[in-house]
């Protein structure tokens, strides 16, 4: 009897031990209905199944039981925020952790909010790379790697199939933007052509995308978008002729169904949508481990978990295991097990540290739990073998300073995946960085052959004779510029050279030299060297040399003109100061150039591109070139035109001042220089819109060479002539004044000037007549130097066979009277 009593007490103690565990409440935010993202209704049952398995064993949280509080968040930010508020603020139950949400666009704001309650948030569905930012999301943990972890497998797929060119069609969002930028970097690092990235328009206008596809002939399209946007994109491109079998789509694998493109409303029929994506690839994380007989931390095998889930969902026993764990339900199971293991370690950690606070006494004001969790996960890489293979928390900052990135696991690649055919074609192992072919691909193209990433491109180069001509002209300019630099150095003490300021001469010639060199660099293409990163450097040098040379040349012209304007009033008092300020002005222009280039190449760096010259059904003839966003080129051109306009305005002011203050012939040199620069600048800008690259190169290059050459001749021609002839400053000034008098008689006179000139002529004629009469009445021998003086004044001597001019005859009559 006593034995029976003892047995009864033992059984009662055991029951109490099982059913008197301390509850740990976990808030769970998951959609209850399928949507356009990654969620399946089977995910929540898998999470609850993992909780039941943990609560049923004694090696994970033996004194606690996990209690889920599930809320429907519907992948909606507003609803999810409301349910989060109810879970944390409108409940007497303190939530020790959160699970969810399914959509990255909802998970991000939730993780930012929940951190203020000091509640760790665990996730197995959201894959936005933005969630890897530990500063923004310090208490966020996920076992499903970000989308960036798929990129190495995409690159391996391209390499394996011999493809190098592709296009990324991206829906604007953190999830896809960051993933697309990382994919471009991965492809470039692997030696593939850096793909262009097109953001999908909200207005449905795909004209730019279609034009780019047809211009570049790229046939491999990566669709980085959500389902609804993807369906509209596929339909619109189908109507524009962008579809299978000529084009191959590569999709993400977490859509709601394998035939997601057939659901939803579009302007295309189901048959058109199916034809548009026929032969597409799908890239996704492997959802089940290949080792189905291994024991999990819950003591179950993969097969046993599948059997339990079938019973819970009323599935038949013969349901395939991959259909039992639909979508990411296996990841939901693994995450819940990981959460249990983490808090099991947290309990032991608190005991080892002698902490008074217990797990069940957690409060939202305390940092003890989240600090302990971070410390546990930061000590070493936390992981175990789960339903999906190796389970780990990713992108954690370890105590040794390392970032734990995704290093293991498999990625599955399917070809032409749909309802009837979901054949696994490739499997990529991240740890080994290897791609394994699972089965042979049966291509859906017309001939059953592998599609090409684009038609064969035949390179054509610049017209060699034209290039040689341009280089010859530029070299002549370079030699002439170097000779003038030598001339300026040798004769810098000559009065003519000093008058034009030698330092400004040197700057102007140095800028011209850079322009000549840039013209030569513009002509280099694939016939001279392989078009790669080094050729992009050549593009940068040619553009920067031209911009810098232009700024230095016309900056010196502007300073030269302003210096002469001020010199009209202050002579040489402030000349040295003006030269110094002018040098600073040129430095300012160069600073603006540098600022434009820094912003330009930071936002839109140079890329290797091609310009189609001709195409037919078999090949495309192209010319390689550097490409970037045209906006920055226009900014640079407008800036240069503003400098030219300033030079022109300064030259006009100087001409006006010299006319009003000097009797010396007005110099139009600066005005001609500015007008030449402005005219040739507009011409070169207009030539850039010519479609023929060879003709464009010749016209733009010749325009630049002529521009610089004409400016040099205008500014230095007179200096060279005066130095060569050995003319003195007095001779030059007298010549200018005589020319000024002659110019004055030729220019159109005002009415007042006409009256004053007439009176002066009348007085001269009267004087001539009076002197002539006196000489005739009282003859005096006029000879020698006196005769020369009389002749120089009147133009004749009395007695010469010369009569007075008719203009003086009327005045003679008046004088005699």
C-alpha positions in Angstrom: 0.0 0.0 0.0 2.8 2.4 0.9 4.5 1.6 -2.4 1.3 2.5 -4.3 1.1 5.8 -2.3 4.7 6.6 -3.1 4.1 5.9 -6.8 1.1 8.1 -6.8 3.0 11.0 -5.2 5.8 10.6 -7.7 3.4 10.7 -10.6 1.7 13.7 -9.2 5.0 15.5 -8.7 5.9 14.6 -12.3 2.6 16.0 -13.6 3.1 19.2 -11.6 6.6 19.5 -12.8 5.5 19.3 -16.4 2.5 21.5 -16.2 3.9 24.1 -13.7 6.6 25.4 -16.0 7.1 29.2 -16.0 5.6 30.6 -19.2 7.7 32.8 -21.5 5.5 34.8 -23.8 6.6 35.4 -27.4 4.7 37.8 -29.6 4.4 36.6 -33.2 3.5 38.8 -36.1 2.7 36.9 -39.3 0.2 37.2 -42.1 -2.7 34.7 -42.0 -3.3 34.7 -45.8 -1.0 34.2 -48.8 0.3 37.4 -50.4 2.6 38.6 -53.1 5.7 38.2 -51.0 7.1 35.1 -49.3 4.4 34.0 -46.9 2.5 30.7 -46.9 -0.3 29.9 -44.4 1.7 26.8 -43.4 4.4 28.9 -41.8 2.5 29.6 -38.5 1.7 25.9 -37.9 5.3 25.1 -38.3 6.3 27.7 -35.8 3.7 26.4 -33.3 4.9 22.8 -33.9 8.5 23.8 -33.0 7.1 25.4 -29.8 5.3 22.1 -28.9 8.4 20.1 -29.6 10.6 22.3 -27.4 8.0 22.3 -24.5 7.9 18.5 -24.6 11.6 18.0 -24.0 13.8 18.6 -20.9 17.1 19.7 -22.5 15.8 23.0 -23.8 14.3 25.4 -21.2 13.4 22.6 -18.7 11.8 25.0 -16.2 10.0 27.2 -18.8 7.5 26.8 -21.6 7.2 29.1 -24.6 3.7 30.5 -25.2 3.0 32.1 -28.6 0.8 35.1 -29.0 0.1 35.1 -32.7 -1.3 38.2 -34.4 -2.2 38.7 -38.1 -0.1 41.5 -39.5 -1.1 41.0 -43.2 2.3 42.4 -44.4 0.8 45.8 -43.7 2.8 48.5 -41.9 -0.2 50.1 -40.2 -1.8 46.9 -39.0 1.5 45.4 -37.9 2.3 48.6 -35.9 -1.1 48.5 -34.3 -0.7 44.8 -33.3 2.8 45.4 -32.0 1.3 48.2 -29.8 -1.3 45.8 -28.5 1.3 43.1 -27.8 3.7 45.3 -25.9 1.6 48.0 -24.3 -2.0 46.7 -24.0 -1.2 43.4 -22.4 -0.4 42.3 -18.9 1.9 39.6 -20.4 5.5 40.8 -20.8 6.8 39.6 -24.2 10.3 38.3 -23.9 10.8 38.2 -27.7 9.1 38.9 -31.0 8.9 36.7 -34.1 8.2 38.3 -37.5 7.3 40.0 -39.7 7.2 38.4 -43.1 7.8 41.4 -45.4 11.0 43.4 -45.2 9.1 46.7 -45.7 7.2 45.9 -42.5 10.0 44.3 -40.5 12.3 47.3 -40.8 10.0 49.8 -39.0 8.9 47.1 -36.4 12.6 46.4 -35.6 13.2 50.1 -35.1 10.2 50.4 -32.8 10.7 47.2 -30.7 14.2 48.2 -29.8 12.8 50.9 -27.5 11.1 48.2 -25.5 14.4 46.3 -25.3 12.7 43.3 -26.9 14.9 41.1 -29.2 13.2 40.4 -32.6 13.8 37.1 -34.5 13.0 36.6 -38.1 13.1 33.9 -40.8 11.4 35.6 -43.8 12.7 39.2 -44.4 15.8 39.3 -46.6 16.4 43.0 -47.1 20.2 43.8 -46.9 19.2 47.0 -45.0 18.3 44.8 -42.0 22.0 43.8 -41.6 22.8 47.3 -40.2 23.5 46.5 -36.5 23.5 50.2 -35.6 19.9 50.7 -36.8 18.7 47.3 -35.7 20.7 46.3 -32.7 18.3 43.7 -31.3 17.3 42.1 -34.6 18.4 38.6 -35.5 17.7 36.5 -38.6 18.5 33.0 -39.8 17.6 33.5 -43.4 20.5 35.4 -45.1 19.8 38.6 -47.0 19.2 38.7 -50.7 22.9 39.5 -51.2 23.7 35.9 -50.3 22.0 34.8 -53.6 24.3 36.9 -55.7 27.3 34.5 -55.8 25.1 31.8 -57.2 23.7 34.2 -59.8 27.2 35.0 -60.9 28.2 31.3 -61.0 25.1 30.7 -63.2 26.1 33.4 -65.6 29.7 32.1 -65.8 28.6 28.4 -66.2 26.4 29.2 -69.1 29.0 31.5 -70.8 27.0 34.7 -70.3 28.6 38.0 -69.6 26.0 40.6 -70.3 22.8 41.2 -68.4 20.3 43.9 -67.3 18.8 44.4 -63.8 15.1 45.5 -63.7 14.7 46.8 -60.1 11.7 47.9 -58.2 12.6 50.9 -56.0 13.0 49.7 -52.4 15.8 48.9 -49.9 15.4 45.2 -50.5 16.1 45.4 -54.3 18.2 48.5 -54.6 20.9 47.3 -52.2 20.7 43.8 -53.7 21.1 45.1 -57.2 24.1 47.2 -56.3 25.8 44.3 -54.7 25.1 42.1 -57.7 26.7 44.6 -60.0 29.8 44.6 -57.8 29.9 40.8 -57.7 29.6 40.5 -61.5 32.3 43.1 -62.0 34.6 41.3 -59.6 34.0 38.1 -61.5 35.1 39.6 -64.8 31.6 39.8 -66.2 30.3 42.9 -67.9 28.9 45.3 -65.3 25.2 45.2 -65.9 23.0 48.3 -66.3 20.4 48.9 -63.6 16.9 50.2 -64.5 14.5 51.3 -61.8 11.0 50.3 -62.8 8.8 53.4 -63.4 5.6 54.0 -61.5 3.8 55.3 -64.5 4.3 52.1 -66.6 6.4 53.9 -69.2 9.1 51.4 -70.3 10.2 53.2 -73.4 13.7 53.9 -72.0 14.1 50.3 -70.8 13.0 48.9 -74.2 15.3 51.4 -76.1 18.3 50.3 -73.9 17.6 46.6 -74.4 17.3 47.0 -78.2 20.3 49.3 -78.4 22.6 47.0 -76.4 20.9 43.8 -77.5 21.1 42.3 -73.9 19.1 39.2 -73.6 19.5 38.1 -69.9 17.1 40.0 -67.6 17.2 39.8 -63.8 13.8 40.6 -62.3 14.3 42.1 -58.9 10.7 43.1 -58.0 7.6 42.0 -56.0 5.0 39.9 -57.8 2.5 42.6 -58.7 5.1 44.9 -60.2 6.8 41.9 -61.9 3.6 40.9 -63.7 3.0 44.4 -65.1 6.7 44.6 -66.1 6.6 41.2 -67.9 3.4 42.1 -69.7 4.5 45.6 -70.9 7.8 44.2 -72.2 6.1 41.4 -73.9 4.0 43.9 -75.9 7.3 45.6 -76.9 8.8 42.3 -78.2 10.9 41.6 -75.2 10.1 38.0 -74.3 11.2 34.3 -74.7 12.8 32.6 -76.4 15.1 35.5 -77.4 15.2 36.8 -73.8 15.8 34.8 -70.6 14.4 35.9 -67.2 16.0 35.2 -63.9 13.6 35.6 -60.9 13.8 35.3 -57.1 12.4 32.2 -55.7 10.3 33.4 -52.8 7.1 34.3 -54.6 3.8 33.0 -53.5 3.6 30.2 -56.1 5.7 28.8 -58.9 3.2 30.1 -61.4 2.9 33.6 -59.8 3.1 35.3 -63.2 -0.2 33.8 -64.2 -2.1 35.2 -61.3 -3.2 38.7 -60.8 -4.6 41.2 -63.3 -2.6 42.4 -66.3 -3.3 43.5 -69.9 -1.9 40.2 -71.1 -3.6 36.8 -71.3 -2.3 33.8 -69.4 -0.9 32.2 -72.5 1.0 35.5 -73.3 2.4 35.6 -69.8 3.5 32.0 -70.0 5.1 32.5 -73.4 6.9 35.7 -72.1 8.8 33.9 -69.3 9.2 30.4 -70.9 12.6 29.1 -70.1 13.2 31.3 -67.1 15.5 30.6 -64.1 14.5 30.8 -60.4 17.2 31.3 -57.7 16.2 30.5 -54.1 17.7 29.2 -50.8 17.4 25.5 -50.3 14.4 24.8 -48.1 15.2 21.4 -46.7 18.4 19.6 -45.6 19.5 16.6 -47.7 20.1 14.6 -44.5 16.6 13.5 -43.5 17.6 11.0 -40.9 19.7 13.2 -38.6 18.4 14.2 -35.2 17.5 17.8 -34.6 17.9 19.6 -31.2 14.3 18.8 -30.5 15.1 15.1 -30.8 13.2 14.7 -34.0 14.4 13.8 -37.5 13.3 15.7 -40.6 10.9 12.8 -41.5 9.4 12.8 -38.0 8.8 16.6 -38.1 7.2 16.2 -41.5 4.9 13.4 -40.2 3.8 15.6 -37.2 3.2 18.5 -39.5 1.1 16.3 -41.9 -1.1 15.2 -39.0 -1.6 18.8 -37.8 -2.5 19.9 -41.3 -4.6 16.8 -42.1 -2.3 15.9 -45.0 -2.0 12.3 -46.3 1.0 10.3 -45.3 2.1 10.0 -49.0 2.4 13.8 -49.3 6.0 14.5 -50.6 8.2 16.0 -48.0 8.9 19.1 -50.1 5.2 19.8 -50.4 4.8 19.3 -46.7 7.2 22.1 -45.9 5.8 24.6 -48.4 7.6 27.9 -48.9 9.6 28.9 -45.8 7.7 26.9 -43.2 10.9 24.8 -42.5 12.8 28.1 -41.7 10.0 29.0 -39.3 10.5 25.7 -37.4 14.3 26.2 -37.3 14.0 29.8 -36.1 11.7 28.8 -33.2 14.2 26.1 -32.2 17.0 28.6 -32.4 15.1 31.0 -30.2 14.6 28.3 -27.6 18.3 27.4 -27.7 19.3 31.1 -27.3 17.1 31.6 -24.3 18.3 28.3 -22.8 21.9 29.7 -23.0 20.6 33.0 -21.6 19.3 31.2 -18.5 22.6 29.5 -17.9 24.5 32.7 -18.7 22.5 34.7 -16.0 23.2 31.9 -13.5 26.9 31.8 -14.3 27.1 35.6 -13.9 25.3 35.5 -10.6 22.5 37.7 -11.9 19.6 38.1 -9.6 17.2 38.9 -12.5 15.6 35.8 -14.1 14.4 35.3 -17.6 10.7 35.2 -16.5 11.2 38.5 -14.6 12.2 40.4 -17.7 10.9 44.0 -18.0 10.9 46.4 -20.9 13.0 48.8 -18.9 15.8 46.3 -18.4 18.8 45.7 -20.8 19.9 42.5 -19.0 18.3 40.1 -21.4 19.2 41.8 -24.7 22.8 42.4 -23.4 23.0 38.7 -22.4 21.7 37.6 -25.8 24.1 39.8 -27.7 27.0 38.6 -25.5 26.1 34.9 -26.1 25.8 35.3 -29.9 28.9 37.5 -30.0 31.2 35.0 -28.3 31.2 32.4 -31.1 29.2 31.5 -34.2 25.9 30.0 -32.9 24.5 27.2 -35.0 23.0 23.8 -35.3 21.7 21.3 -37.9 18.0 22.0 -38.6 15.4 21.2 -41.2 17.0 23.6 -43.7 20.6 22.5 -43.0 23.0 24.6 -41.0 21.1 27.2 -39.0 23.0 30.3 -37.9 22.3 34.0 -37.1 24.0 36.1 -39.7 25.8 39.5 -39.9 26.5 39.6 -36.2 29.4 41.5 -34.8 31.6 38.9 -33.0 33.7 39.8 -29.9 36.9 39.4 -32.0 35.7 42.2 -34.3 34.7 39.9 -37.2 31.4 40.2 -39.0 29.7 36.8 -39.4 28.5 36.7 -43.0 26.6 33.9 -44.7 29.2 31.2 -45.3 27.3 28.0 -45.5 24.1 26.4 -46.9 22.9 25.6 -50.4 21.1 27.7 -53.0 18.9 26.0 -55.6 18.5 27.1 -59.2 15.5 25.9 -61.2 15.0 26.1 -64.9 11.5 26.8 -66.3 9.9 26.2 -62.9 6.1 26.1 -63.0 3.3 24.0 -61.7 4.0 20.9 -63.7 7.8 21.2 -63.9 9.9 22.4 -61.0 13.1 20.6 -62.0 16.1 21.5 -59.9 18.9 22.2 -62.4 21.8 23.6 -60.3 22.8 23.7 -56.6 25.3 26.2 -55.4 27.3 25.6 -52.2 28.2 28.9 -50.5 30.8 27.4 -48.2 32.7 25.8 -51.2 31.7 28.5 -53.7 30.9 25.7 -56.2 28.1 25.2 -58.6 26.9 21.7 -59.3 24.7 20.6 -62.2 21.9 18.4 -60.8 20.5 17.5 -64.2 20.8 18.4 -67.9 18.9 21.5 -69.1 16.4 20.9 -71.8 16.4 24.3 -73.5 13.0 25.7 -74.6 14.4 27.7 -77.5 13.4 26.9 -81.1 16.4 24.8 -81.9 16.8 23.5 -78.4 20.2 25.2 -77.9 21.4 27.5 -75.2 20.3 31.1 -75.7 22.9 33.8 -76.0 23.3 36.8 -73.8 23.4 38.9 -77.0 24.1 38.5 -80.7 27.8 38.5 -81.6 29.3 42.0 -81.5 31.9 42.9 -84.1 34.0 45.8 -83.1 34.7 48.7 -85.4 37.2 51.4 -84.6 37.8 55.0 -85.4 38.8 55.9 -89.0 42.6 55.5 -88.8 43.5 58.2 -91.4 41.2 60.7 -89.7 42.7 59.8 -86.3 46.2 60.2 -87.7 45.2 63.6 -89.1 43.8 64.8 -85.8 46.8 63.5 -83.9 49.1 65.3 -86.4 47.3 68.6 -86.0 47.3 68.2 -82.2 51.1 67.4 -82.2 51.8 70.5 -84.3 49.8 72.5 -81.7 51.8 70.9 -78.9 55.1 71.7 -80.6 54.0 75.3 -81.2 52.8 75.6 -77.6 56.1 74.3 -76.3 58.0 76.7 -78.6 55.9 79.6 -77.3 56.6 78.6 -73.7 60.3 78.7 -74.5 59.9 82.1 -76.2 58.0 83.4 -73.2 60.8 82.2 -70.9 63.6 83.6 -73.0 62.0 87.1 -73.6 60.1 87.5 -70.3 62.1 90.8 -69.7 61.1 92.2 -73.1 58.8 95.1 -72.8 56.2 93.5 -75.1 56.1 90.2 -73.2 56.1 92.0 -69.8 53.1 94.1 -71.0 51.1 90.9 -71.5 52.2 89.4 -68.1 54.5 86.4 -68.5 52.9 84.4 -65.7 49.5 84.6 -67.4 51.1 83.6 -70.7 52.5 80.5 -69.1 49.2 79.5 -67.6 47.4 80.1 -70.9 49.9 78.0 -72.8 49.8 75.2 -70.2 46.0 75.1 -70.5 46.3 74.9 -74.3 48.7 72.1 -74.0 46.3 70.1 -71.9 43.5 70.6 -74.5 45.8 69.3 -77.3 46.6 66.2 -75.3 43.0 65.6 -74.5 42.1 65.6 -78.2 44.6 62.8 -78.7 43.3 60.8 -75.8 39.7 61.1 -77.1 40.7 59.1 -80.2 42.0 56.0 -78.5 39.8 52.9 -78.6 40.0 49.2 -78.8 42.3 49.1 -81.8 45.1 50.5 -79.6 44.5 48.6 -76.3 42.1 46.2 -74.7 39.0 48.1 -73.5 39.0 47.5 -69.7 39.5 49.5 -66.5 42.6 51.1 -67.9 40.7 52.5 -70.8 38.2 54.0 -68.4 41.2 55.8 -66.8 42.0 57.1 -70.3 38.4 58.4 -70.6 38.7 60.1 -67.2 42.1 61.7 -68.2 40.8 62.9 -71.6 37.7 64.5 -70.0 39.6 66.0 -67.0 42.5 67.3 -69.2 40.0 69.1 -71.5 38.1 70.6 -68.5 41.2 71.7 -66.7 42.9 73.0 -69.8 39.8 74.9 -70.7 39.6 76.5 -67.3 43.2 77.4 -67.2 43.2 78.9 -70.8 40.1 81.0 -70.5 40.7 81.8 -66.9 44.0 83.3 -68.0 42.2 85.2 -70.8 39.6 86.5 -68.3 42.3 87.6 -65.8 44.3 89.2 -68.6 41.3 91.3 -69.8 40.3 92.4 -66.3 43.9 93.4 -65.5 44.0 95.6 -68.6 40.6 97.2 -67.7 41.8 98.1 -64.2 45.2 99.3 -65.7 43.3 101.9 -67.8 42.5 103.7 -64.6 45.3 102.7 -62.2 48.1 102.1 -64.6 50.5 99.6 -63.0 49.8 100.3 -59.4 47.7 97.2 -58.8 49.1 95.0 -61.6 50.9 92.6 -59.3 48.0 92.3 -56.9 45.6 91.7 -59.8 47.9 88.9 -61.2 47.8 87.3 -57.8 44.0 87.5 -57.5 43.8 86.3 -61.1 45.8 83.2 -60.2 43.4 82.6 -57.3 40.5 82.9 -59.7 42.0 80.2 -61.9 42.4 78.1 -58.8 38.8 78.6 -58.0 37.8 77.5 -61.5 39.9 74.4 -61.1 38.3 73.7 -57.7 34.9 73.8 -59.3 36.1 71.4 -61.9 37.4 69.0 -59.3 34.2 69.3 -57.3 32.1 68.4 -60.3 34.3 65.4 -61.1 34.2 64.1 -57.5 30.4 64.3 -57.4 30.1 62.9 -60.9 32.3 59.8 -60.4 31.0 59.2 -56.9 27.4 59.0 -58.0 27.7 57.8 -61.7 31.2 56.5 -62.4 32.4 55.7 -65.9 31.4 52.4 -67.3 32.3 50.4 -70.4 29.7 50.8 -73.0 29.1 50.3 -76.7 27.5 52.3 -79.5 25.7 50.4 -82.2 26.8 51.4 -85.7 25.0 48.7 -87.7 23.1 45.5 -87.1 21.5 42.6 -88.9 20.0 39.3 -88.0 23.3 37.6 -87.3 25.6 40.2 -85.8 25.9 43.8 -84.5 28.7 46.2 -85.3 29.6 48.4 -82.4 32.2 50.8 -81.2 33.4 50.6 -77.6 33.2 53.8 -75.5 33.0 55.1 -72.0 29.5 55.8 -70.8 28.0 57.7 -67.8 24.9 59.7 -67.0 24.8 62.6 -69.6 23.6 65.1 -67.0 27.1 65.6 -65.5 28.5 66.3 -68.9 25.9 68.9 -69.5 26.7 70.5 -66.1 30.4 70.7 -67.1 29.5 72.2 -70.5 27.2 74.8 -69.1 29.8 75.8 -66.6 32.4 76.3 -69.4 30.0 78.4 -71.4 29.4 80.7 -68.4 33.2 81.2 -68.2 33.3 82.0 -72.0 30.4 84.5 -71.6 32.3 86.2 -68.7 35.3 86.5 -71.0 33.2 88.1 -73.7 31.6 90.6 -71.3 35.0 91.6 -70.0 36.3 92.1 -73.5 33.4 94.3 -74.5 33.9 96.5 -71.5 37.5 96.9 -72.3 36.8 97.9 -75.9 34.3 100.5 -74.7 36.7 101.9 -72.1 39.6 102.3 -74.6 37.3 104.1 -77.1 36.3 106.6 -74.5 39.7 107.2 -72.7 42.5 106.7 -75.3 43.4 108.3 -78.6 45.3 105.1 -79.5 43.7 102.6 -81.8 41.4 100.3 -79.9 42.5 96.7 -79.6 39.9 94.0 -80.4 42.2 91.1 -79.6 40.5 90.1 -76.3 37.1 90.5 -78.0 38.1 88.3 -80.9 39.5 85.7 -78.5 36.2 85.5 -76.5 34.0 85.5 -79.6 36.1 82.7 -81.1 36.0 80.7 -77.9 32.2 81.1 -77.5 31.6 80.2 -81.2 33.8 77.2 -81.3 32.6 76.0 -77.9 29.0 76.0 -79.2 30.1 74.3 -82.4 31.9 71.5 -80.4 28.9 71.1 -78.2 26.6 70.8 -81.2 28.9 68.2 -82.9 28.5 66.0 -79.9 25.0 65.1 -81.0 26.1 63.6 -84.3 25.3 59.9 -84.4 28.3 58.8 -86.5 31.1 58.4 -83.9 33.9 58.8 -86.5 32.5 62.0 -87.9 31.7 63.2 -84.3 35.3 62.6 -83.2 36.8 64.5 -86.2 34.5 67.5 -86.0 34.8 67.9 -82.2 38.6 67.4 -82.2 39.2 69.8 -85.1 37.0 72.4 -83.5 39.0 72.2 -80.3 42.3 72.3 -82.1 41.3 75.3 -84.2 39.8 77.0 -81.1 43.1 76.8 -79.1 45.3 77.6 -82.2 43.4 80.7 -83.1 43.5 82.0 -79.6 47.2 81.4 -79.4 47.8 83.2 -82.7 45.7 86.2 -81.6 47.4 86.5 -78.3 51.0 85.7 -79.1 51.3 86.7 -82.8 51.9 90.3 -82.2 54.4 89.5 -79.4 56.4 87.3 -81.7 56.3 89.9 -84.5 57.5 92.8 -82.3 60.3 90.8 -80.7 61.4 89.4 -84.1 61.4 92.9 -85.7 63.1 94.5 -82.7 60.6 97.3 -82.5 60.7 99.7 -79.6 57.8 100.7 -77.5 57.9 104.3 -78.9 57.6 103.0 -82.5 54.7 100.8 -81.7 52.9 103.5 -79.8 53.4 106.1 -82.6 52.2 103.5 -85.1 49.1 102.9 -83.0 48.4 106.7 -82.7 48.8 107.3 -86.5 46.5 104.4 -87.1 44.1 105.9 -84.5 44.0 109.2 -86.5 43.4 107.4 -89.8 40.7 105.3 -88.2 39.1 108.5 -86.8 38.8 110.1 -90.3 37.2 107.0 -91.7 34.6 106.3 -89.0 31.2 107.9 -89.2 31.0 111.4 -87.5 28.3 112.9 -85.4 26.6 116.2 -86.5 28.5 118.2 -83.8 31.8 116.7 -84.9 31.0 117.7 -88.5 30.4 121.4 -87.6 33.7 121.5 -85.5 35.7 120.0 -88.3 34.3 122.5 -90.9 35.2 125.5 -88.7 38.7 124.1 -88.2 39.2 123.8 -92.0 37.9 127.3 -92.6 40.4 128.8 -90.1 43.3 126.9 -91.7 42.3 128.0 -95.2 42.0 131.7 -94.1 45.5 131.5 -92.5 47.0 130.0 -95.7 45.5 132.8 -97.9 46.7 135.6 -95.6 50.3 134.2 -95.5 50.3 133.7 -99.2 49.2 137.4 -99.9 51.9 138.7 -97.6 54.6 136.7 -99.3 53.4 137.9 -102.7 53.4 141.5 -101.7 56.7 141.4 -100.0 58.8 138.6 -101.6 61.3 137.0 -99.4 63.8 134.4 -100.3 62.5 131.2 -99.0 64.9 128.4 -99.2 66.6 125.6 -97.3 65.0 124.3 -94.1 62.5 127.3 -94.1 61.2 126.2 -97.5 60.7 122.7 -96.1 58.8 124.1 -93.1 56.6 126.2 -95.2 55.9 123.3 -97.5 55.1 121.0 -94.6 52.6 123.6 -93.3 50.8 124.7 -96.5 51.7 122.0 -98.8 53.3 124.4 -101.4 55.5 127.6 -101.8 54.4 130.8 -103.4 55.5 130.6 -106.9 55.0 126.9 -107.1 52.7 125.8 -109.9 50.2 124.8 -107.3 46.9 126.6 -106.6 44.9 126.5 -103.5 42.4 123.8 -103.1 38.8 124.5 -104.2 37.7 124.1 -100.6 39.6 127.3 -99.7 38.5 129.4 -102.8 35.3 130.6 -101.2 37.0 131.3 -98.0 39.7 133.3 -99.9 37.1 135.7 -101.3 35.7 136.2 -97.8 39.2 136.8 -96.4 40.2 139.4 -99.1 37.1 141.3 -98.3 
